[in-house]
Amino acid sequence: MKPSCWWLMSVYVTCLHPSLVLAIKRIIVNYSSQNLSSVPPGLKPSTEDLDLSLNHIQTLSGKDFSTTPRLHFLNLSWNILENIDMDTFNSTPALEILDLSHNRLQNLSDQPYLLKAGNLQFLDLSSNMFSVMALGKEFSTLKHLQWLGLSAISIGNEDFTYIANLTLKTLFINTDKLQKYEERSLMGAHAEKAVIALSNKDLDIAVADDVFASFKEVEFTKMDSEMKVLQQICQRGTVRTISLEISKVKTTWEVLTGCVNTILSSAIQQLSFSDLTMTKMIDGRPVSSSRLLESFSTRRASVTEFIFNQTELYDFFISMPARKVSLTQTPIIFMTCPQTVSKIEVLDLSDCALTENIFSVGPDTECSTLTNLESLVLRGNNLKHLGLLTSRIHLMSSLKYADFSQNKLTYSEEQGKCVWPRKVAHVDLSSNGFDQSIFKCLPDSIRILNLRNNRVTTVPADVGVLEDLSILDLADNRLLDLPTCQAFPNLQKLLVRTNSIHSPLPGTLETCPHLKDLDLSRNPFICTCALREFAALIKNQATQTPGVTLGHWPEGYQCSYPESRSNTMLKDFYLPEISCDGWILAVTILIPTITLVVAISLLCHRLDVPWYLKMMWKWTRAKHHAITSQKKTEDMEGLRFHAFVSYSQKNADWVKAQFLPKLEGDCGLRVCHHERDFIPGKTIVQNILRCIEHSRRCVFVLSSHFIQSEWCHYELYFANHQRVMRGMDSILLILLEPLPLYLIPSKYYQLKAMMSRRTYLEWPQEGAKQKLFWANLRAALQANLPIPSEREEE
């Protein structure tokens, strides 16, 4: 069988009765309210906590829990159980908590299944159908039992014989159905605390008499409005009780104040009320006893009337003669100042609705009667202005601890200067709305400061020095960097968990010479070069003895950025120094680069690579120029030669042996050579002009001999003139040998100008380079000339 709603949840389980304080946080397998008539089969062996309450289970067999050896908690309350097999818990040796309340079990003397449950610590058998509270022998085997809940119609003197050797922490007895009680019956039970659910019958008096005489700690619930069990407490012979708690009571203000005064006259040291409802707020009695209680507390109190004398209510509580006074979870909006010097040392007014007007006496008068107060707790109220609040408490000369957490407190300089009591050493300001201005409103004597869960983004540099501060909690704020200790020279513990610290500066810790504990966990660390030095520092501190103890190390320290290192723990984060040091990185890159450049330069120089590159560039430009300057066929009319060569006669051997054979023989170009193509009978000038006019290009072979020839000068002059007339670049210079410009005579100014502003071909002496030279020259001279007619040739 499977439940219709099988679910697992994490809960705090408070076992049945409201007065029970035993609570556990575990995972529960919940079969509650499933209309079951038996324990469901097939329970998993891993089951530790099982809730079967609010069903219709009548019988437990010996095999019901045979598959759950790890069972720790079992709730069978609010069923119709009548029979439990003696072997039911034979397979559950780990069972510690068993709730069998609100069933139909009938005989407390016959519960044999308890013989197999020797590890029980909690057992609730209350609200069954027991006629007498006679515990059987099997109860004596429960050596670990701490909490026992019982109820019956009759309680006798011998009922607790078999647990006389046990000392329980809590004994719970529900007297709702009690009809007979023998005096001194409860004296046979031994427990640190007795919790009695009263029946509002006359038997309550007799039960209360024995309870007061037998137990040090007593709690009464469901007390009648007249609170009769407390009226005669002073007249009782023996009162062993020193701690009395009264819960779930509704009474008048007159009865309540009267009973409190009665208790103040008894031996009770600790008095507390919870879930107190007050009616008819008239005829109250002021505190009349001067006997000092150890503690007086009231939790979850309420008043049914809307209009009443609130001052009387507040005065009654604040005038209580007790070292510790607590009024919590109660919607009071004010608390008066005691009329006389109070003996209260600890005052807890948390989870109320108080404002900073608390204890106010007048516009210019503050409360001066709480001079013995050492601890003040105002947690969870409606406090807003810290400056005004400090003025309310500054006359509490003995105050050492102040808890103002979980309010709406802020501070700004407009609120005025903060005036704290001179002995305040521990201040809790967590869960408020403070920013960094709070550091201007701190007592000089402070040793422990809790600013957790506020809006602090930085610790200002102009903060006054707090010599005594040893513990600073700034967790859950908005800090962008680790605060320095310049204002806290003796700081020993710093908590900055869960802030916005990305890359803390490593030098910050050097300002904290006395720091012993540091919690930087759960911050969004950016694992780049900026964090490298700090990460190395805290890793060293974590492994060094003695060193700074890092809270939640190492699992709480993880990278959030970059994504490649996301969730990487800082203990595993590493960046080499070369990645972060600019000088080392530059040297590491530059040295190989420079070495490579030098090596390439030397290799290029040896192989004359620059010359080849230059010649390739010239060849490319020549080809490009030849294509872009290609003329139409009609523009080529009259051109017979690709080039006219001009040279000094002393260079004739090179022209005849190299130039002409290569261009005319290998390249198929037509070259105008004066020894072959000058027409006899015509003057030299006429022949020069004719050859230049019929040639597409003029090639000048430059050398030291060229600049000494007059005819060469004339040919250069005529060619330059023809270039201007044609509107095209028709001159090509070949440097046969090095020719510095300063050696060229001034009359060759045109040649100087050409050599300074245009590129020229250099004749290489190495044979390997000459092929590229001829290729460049051919590219510069190549053109589709018309075939000359015989008449033109003549």
N, C-alpha and C positions, 0 to 999 in steps of 0.2 A: 504494500500500500504506500502510495506517495501522497504527501500533503498537497492540498490545493494551493498553498502559498508557502513554498520552501524558500527561505531567504536568509542571508547572513548579514549581520550588521554589527558595527562596533558601538557599544553602548556602555554607560555606567549602570550597573545593576544594583539597585538598592533593594535589599531582600525584604519584601513584603511590608512589615510594619513600619509606620512612619517614624517611630522612635529609634529604629535600628540604624546604627552608624556604620555597620560593616558594608563596604561597597567595593566592587571589583570592576576592573576594566578588561573585558575579554570579548571574544567572538562567540555569539550565541546561535545555536541551531534552534529556531523558533517554530514550535508546533502549537503555540497558544491559540485558544479559541478556534480549534479546527473540528469541533464536534466529534472528537475521537472517543471510542469506547474501550480502547486498549492501546498499549504502547505500540507505535508503528514498527513493523519488522524492517530488517535491513539497515539499521543505523550504522553509519560509517565508523570504522575503528578509530578514525582521527577525531571523533566527536569529543570535545572537552566540556562544553557547556550546553545543557539541553533544557528548554522550557516547554513543559507539557501542561501548563496551568490553564484553567478555564475550559476544561473538557468534561467528559462523562466517564472517566476511567474508574472502574469499580474494584478491580483486582490486579495485583502485580504478581507475575509468575517468576519462577527461578531462571527463566531463559530470556526475559525481556531485555536485559542489559548485558547479555553474554558477549556481544560484539563491540562493546565500548569500554575497553580496559583503561582508557585514558580519561574517563569521565570524571570531572572535577566539581561541576555544579549541576544540580538537578532540582528543578522547580515543579512540584506536583500539587501546588495549592489550588484550591477552588475546583476540586473534582468531587467524586462520590466514593472515594476509597474506603473500603471496609476490610479487605484482607490483603496482607502483604506476605508473600512466601518468605520463609526464613533464608532461602538461598538467593533472594532477589539481587543482593549486592555482593554476591560471592565473586563476581568477575570485575568489580570496580574498586580496586585497592586504593585508587587515587581520589576517591570521593571525599570532599571536605565540606561541601555546602549542600544541605538537604532541607527542602521546604515542603512539609506535609500538612501545613495549616489549612483550615477550612475544608475538612473532609468529614468522614463518618467513622473514624477509628474509635473503638469503644473501651479498650482496656490498656491503661498505661503500664500495668504490671506484666503485660504479655506482648512485648515487641521484640521477638527473637531475631528479626532481621538485623537489629543493631549489633549483634555479635559479629557480623561480617563487615561492619562499617567502623572499624576501630580508629580510622584517621579523621573522623568527622570533627570539624571545628565549629560548625554552625548547624543547629538543629531546631526547627520550628514545628512544634506539635500543637500549637494553640488553636482555639476555635474548632476542636473536634467534639466528640460526644462522650468524653470521659466523665464518668460519674464521680470518681475520686482521683486525687492527684497522688496516688501511690505509685512511685516509680519502681519498675522492676529491677532485678539484679543485673540485667544486661546493660543498664545505664552506667554501672560501675566500670565497664570496660572502655568507656569513651574517655581515655586519658588525655586526649588533645582538645576536648570540647571547651570552647570559649564563650559561645552564645547559645542559650537554651530558652525556647519559648514554650509556655505551658498554659493550660486553662482546664478547669473542671468545675463540677457542681459543688464538690466538697473538698476542703483542704484539712488534713489531720496532722497530728504531731509527728507521726512516723513516716510521713509520705516521702521525705527527702533523705532517708537513711542511706540508700545506696549511692548517693552522690555526695555524702558528707566528706569523703576524702578528695573531692574535686573542688578546685577554686576557679570559678568561672569569672570571666570579665564582665558579662552581662547576663542577668536573669530577667526574662520578660514574662510577666504573668497578666493574663487578661481575666479580670474578675466580672466580666459582663454577665455571665450565667451563674456566678457564685451564689450559693444559698446557705452554705454552712461553713463556718470557719472556726477552728479551735485556736485559742490564744497560744502564742509562742510557736505556732507551726512553722513560720518562715525562718525561725532562728536555726533550724536544722540545715538550711541552705547556705552555701558560702559563695559569695560573688563580690566583685569590686563595685558593681553597680546593679541596682534593681530598677527595672522599668515597670511601672504598674499602670495598667489601663483600668481606671476606676469604673464602678457600676452605678454611682450616685445612689447607693443604698446605705443603710445604717452600718452594714458590715465594713464599709470603707474606713470607718474610724478604727476598728480593731486591726484591720490589715495595715493601716498607716502606722499605728502604734508599734507593731512588730518590725515594720520596715525601718522606721526611724531608729529603732533599738538595734538593728542587725547590720545595716549597710551604710558605708561611708558616702556613697554617691547614690542619690535617689532621683528618679524622674517620674512625675505624675502626669498622666494624660487624661483627657475627658473629665476634668474636674468640674464639679457643680459650681454654679454662679456664686454660691455663698462661701465657697472654699472652706467647707467645714473641717476637712482633715488638717487644716493649718491653724484653726482657731485656738486649740488647746495645746499647741506644741510646747509652750513654756511650762505647762503643768505636768507634762509627761515625766516619768521617773528617769529613764535612761534615754538619752539621745546621742547616738553614735554618728549620725549623719553630719557631714561637714559641707557637702555640696548638694544643693537642691535645685532641680529644674522642673518648671511647670510649663506644659505645652498644651496648646489647643484648649484655651479656657476663655469664656466670655463672662465678664463680671462688671459690677459697677465701680465707679471711681472710689466711692466710699469703702467698699469691701476691699478693693485692691490696696489702697493706702493703709487700711487698718491691718491687713495681713502682713504687709511689708514691715510695718512697725513691730508687729508681733515677732516676726522672724528675726528682726534686728536684735530682739531681746533674748534670742536663743543662742545655742552654740554653733549654729550654721555659719560657715565662713564664705561660701560661694552661693549666690542666688541668681537664678536666670529664668527669664520668661521667653517663650517663643509662641508665635501665632496667638498673640494676646489681643482680645477685642474688649474695648472699654465702653461702657454705656453710662448714662446718667452722670454727667461730669459735674456733680455738685457734692458738697459736704465732704470733700477730701480732707484727710488729716496730714498735716506737714510732718516731715521727718522729726521724730522726737528722741531718738536714741543717739548717743554719741559713740556707741561701740563700733569699732572699725571692722567692716567686712573686707575680705580679701578681694572679692570681685562681685560686681552687680551688672547683669547684662539683660537687655531686652531686644528681641529680634522679631521683626514683622509684627509690630504693634499697630493698631488702628483704633479710631474713635468713630462711633456711629452718629454722634451729634455734629451738626454743622457749626453751631454757635456755642462757644464755651470759653472759659477763661484759660487761654493758652499759656499765659504767664505762670499760672498756678501749676500747670502740667510740667512746664520746663523747669521751674524752680524745684519741683519735687525730685526730678531726676538729677539735676546738677548739684543738688544739696546732699546727695546720697553719701553717707560716711563709708566710703570704700576706696581701696587703693586703685582698683581698676573698674572703670565705669564704661559700659558699652550700650549704645542705643543705635541699632543698625537696621537697615532695610525698612525704615519707617518714614513716612512722608512729612517730616517736620521741616519747617522753613526757617526756624530761628532757634537759638539756644541762649538763655539768659546767663548773666554773670552771677556767680554765687554771692550771697549777701555778706558772708564772712569768709575768712581764709579757708580754702578748701584743702582737704587731705588727699584729693584725687591725684594720683601719679601717672596713670594711663587713662586717656579719654579717647574712646572710639565712637565717632559719629559718622561712619561711612555709609554710603548708599542711602542717603536721605535727600532732601531738597534744599539744603542750606546755601546761603549766599555769603559774600564777604562781610555782611553786616553782623555776622555771628559774634556773640559776646559784647556787642556794642552797648555802652551805657548812656552816652550822650554825644552831642556834636564834638565836644572837645575833651571827652573823658573816655579812657579805655579801661578794660577790665584789669583790675590789679589784685584779685583774690585767688588767682590760679597760680600762685607762686611755687607750689610744690609739684606742678605738672611737669613730667619729664618726657612724656610721649603723647603726641596729638595726631589722631588719624581722621582726616576729613576726605577720604577717598570716595569717589563716585558721587559728588554733589553737584551744585550749580554755581561753583566759584568761577569768577571771570577775571578779576583784576588782582594780580599778585601784590602790587604796591600797596593797595588798600588793605589787603589781608595781613601783610606783615605789621602794619600799624595796629591791627587788632590783637596781635599776639606778642608784641614786643615787650610787654611788662611781665610775661611768663618767664621769670628769671632762671628757672631750673630746667627749662625746655631743652632737650637734647635731640629728640627725634620728631620730625614733622613729615607727615605723609599727606600730600595734596594731589595725589595721582588721580587719573581718570576724571578730570574736571574739564572746564573750558578756559583755563587760565591763560592769560597772555601778559606780556610786560612791554611797556614802552616808557621812554623818559618822561612823557607827558603825565604819567601816573605819579611822578614824584620819586624821591629817593626811598629805597627800601630800608626799613629799620628792623633788624632781626634781634631776637634775644641773644645775649652774648655767649651762651653756652651751646647753641645749636651746632651739632656735629654731623647729623645725618638728615638729609632732605631728599624726599622722593617726589619729583615733579614729573613723573612719567605720564604718558598719554594725555597731554594737554596740547596747547597751540603755540608753544614758545618758538621764537626764532633766536638768532644769535644775540639779541638784546638781553636775553636772560642772564648772560654772564656779567651784566652790570647791576644785577639784583641778587647777589649771593652773599651769605654771611661770611665774614672773615675767618670764623672758627670752623668752617665746614671741613669734614674729613671724608664723607661719603656723599656723592651726588648722583642721583639717578635722573637722567633726562631722556630715558628711552621713549621712543615713539612720539617725537615732536617734529618740528620743522627747521631744525638747526642745519644750516648749510656750511658754516665755518665757525671757528673760534677766533674772535676779533683779536688783533694784535695789541690793542690798547686796554686789555683786561687787566684789572688789578691783580697783583700776585697773591695767590692763595697758598700760603706756606704749608698748611696742614692737610690739604687735599691729597688723599692717598688712593681713592677709588672713584673713577669717573665712568659712568655708563651712558654712552651716546648711541646705543644700538637703535636701529629702525628710525634713523633720521635721514637727512638729505646731504650729508657731508660729501664734498667733492675731493677732499684730500685729508690725509692723516693729520690731526692737530698736533702742534708742537707742545712741549712741556715748559715753555719759557714762563708761563704764568702759573704752572703747577710743578715746581722744582722737586717735590717729594712724591710725585705720583708713582704708585706701585702697580695699579691695575687699571687698564684702559680697555673698554669694550666699545667697539665701533662696528659691530656685526650688522649686516643688511643695511648698507648705505649706498652711496653712488661713487665710491672711491675707485678710480680707474687705474691710475699709475702713481702710487704714493712715492714721495721723495725719500730716498734712503737716509738722507741726513736728518730726517725728523726724529728717528729713534735715538740719534746721538744727543738730542736735547733732553732725553729722559734717562738719566743715569741710574735711577732707582727702580725702573720699571721691571716687574717680575712676571706679570700676566698681561697678555695682549690677545684680543679676539678680533680678527679682521675678516672672519669668514663671511661667506655669502655676499661678497661685493663683486660687481661686474668688472673684473680685472681685464685690461686690454694688454694682451701678451705680445708686446712689441719691444723695441730696443729701450723705450723709456722705462719699462718694468724690469729689465734684465738685472740691473744692479740690486734693486730692492728684493726681487725673488731670490737671488743668491744670498742676500743678507738674512732673510727670514728662514731660509733653509738651513743656514749655518746656525742661527739661533735655536731652531727646533732640535738640532742634533747636539748642540753644545751643552756641556754640564760644567758649572751652572750657567744657565742662559734664560732667556725670556720664554715662558711657557705660552705656547700658542693654542688658544681655544679652538676646538674642532679641527685640529690639524691631523692629517692632510686633506680629508675628504671635503672639508668646507671651503677649500681654496681652489677655485677652478677658473680657467680662462673663459671669457664670454666673447672675445673677438681677438683676432680674425676668425672667420668661420672654420678655417683649416685647423685651428687649435681649440675650437669650441669644446668645452667640458674636459679639456686637458687639465690635470692637476698641476699646481704650481711646482710641486716637488719634481715633476717630470718635464717642466718647461726649461728649455735651454736654447740660447742663441750664441753662436761663436762670436768672439770679440771682433773679428774682422768684419762681421755683418753690421756692427753698430758704431765702430770707430772710423770716422771719416778719413783721418790721416792714414791709418793703416790700409783702409780700403783703397785710397788714392794711390798710395805707394805700391800696393799689390797689383793694381791695374796698370799704373804708369810704367813701372820698370819693365814688365814684359812687352808693353806696347812700344816703348822707346827702343828696346832691344830689337824687336821685330822690324821697326821702321829703319833702324840703322842697318840691320842685316839686309833688308830689301834694297835700301839705298846703295849699299856696297855692291850687292849683286847686280843692280841696275847699271851702276857705273861701270862694273867690269864687263857686262854684256852690252853696254852702250844702248840701253833700253830707251833713254830719253831721245836719242837721235832717231831711233826707229819710230817712236811715237810721233815725233815732230814730222817725219817724212810721211807717215800714214795720214797725219792731219792735212798735210799739204796735198797729198794724193786725193783725199776725200774732197777737199775744197776745189781742187782742179776739176774733178769729175762733176761736182755740183755746178761749178761755174760754166763748164762746157755744156751742160744740159740747159741751164737757165739762160745762157747767152747764145743758144743755137739760133742762127739766122735762117731766114727763109732762102729758098733756092735763088730767087731773083736778087737777094742781097749779096749772094756769093759770086755774082757775075763779075768777071775781070780778075778774080783771084786764081793764080796758077800754083802758088806755093803754100804749103802749110807754115813755113817759117823761112825767114831770112836770117842767116847767121852772120854776126859781126864779131870779129876777134882780132887780136893783135897777130901780126905775122909770126911772132916768136912763139905763139901757141898753135901754129898751123899743124904741127905734128899730132897734137891731141884731137883736133877737129877732124883731120883726115883719117886718123887711125881709130878713133873711138866714136866721135859724134856722128859723122856721116854714115859709116857702115851700120850703126845701130838703128838710126832713124829711117834711113832709106832702105837698107837691106832687111833688117828684122821687123821694123814697124810699118814699112810701106808708105812712108811719108815723103812728100816732095819738099826738098830743101833748096833754097836759092843760095848757091855758092859762087862767090864773085869770080873765082878762077874758071868756072865753067859757064856761068850764066850771064856774065857781063857781055854786052854786044860790042864788038869791035867798031871803032869809028866814032862812038859816042864818048862824051867826056865822062870822067869818073863820077861827077856829081849827078849827071843825067842817069847813069847806070844805077847809082845808089837810090835815087828817087824812084826809078822804074821798079827796082827790086822791092823796095819797101811798099810801093803802091800795089804790086801784084802778090804780096805775101800777107797771109792772115795774121801772123805773129812775127815779131822781130826778137830774135834770141841774141843776147849780148853775153859773150864769154868774158867775164871780168877777171882780171889779174893785174899785177903790178905793171905789166907791159901794156895792158889795155889803156891805162890812164896816161900813158906817155905817147900814145898814137893820136895824131891830129885827125886822121881819117875816121878813126873810131869815134872821136868826139863829134865829127860831122854826122856820121851815121846815127848816133844817139840823139842828136839834135833833131834830124829829119824824122826819126821814128817817133819822137815825142810829139812833134808837130802833127804827124799823121794820126797819132792817137787822139789828139784833140779834134782833128777834122772828122774822124770817123765816129767819135763819141763812144769808143769802146776801149777796153784795156787790152792793148796789143803788144805790150812789151813784157818780156820774160828774161829775168837775170839769172845767170849761172855763175856762181862763185867758184872759180877753178882752184883758187888758193886763198888763204886768209888775207883780207884786205881791210885794215882798220880805216875808219873814216878820216882820221887825221892825216893819212898819207895821200888822200885824194886832193888834187889841186883845187883852188877856189874856183877856177873857170868851169870845173865839172860840178857846179852847184846843183844842176838838175840830177846828176847821178847820186850825189849825196842825199838829196831829198827823197829819191826813189828808194835808196837802201835803208833810210831811216823810217819810212812809213809803210813799206810793203815787204812781203816775204820773198825770199829768193832761194834757189836750189844750190846746195853745196855739193861739190864733187867729192865723194868719199874715196879715200885711198885704199880701204879694205875692199877686197873683191866681193865679200859676202853682202856688202851694203849697196853695191853698184846696181844690182837688179832692181832694188826698190827705187833707186835714183832714176833709172830709165823708165820705170813704170810711171813715176810721177811726171816725168817730162813728156812721155807719150800722152798721158791723160790731159796735160795742158795744151798739147798741140793738135790732138785728134779732132778732125772735122771732115764733113762730107763736101769736098770741093768738086766743082764741075770739071769734067775732062776737057783739057784745052784742045782747041782745033789746031790743025797744022799751020794755019796762017798766024795764029797767036804765038805758036812756038817759034816761028820765024821772026 
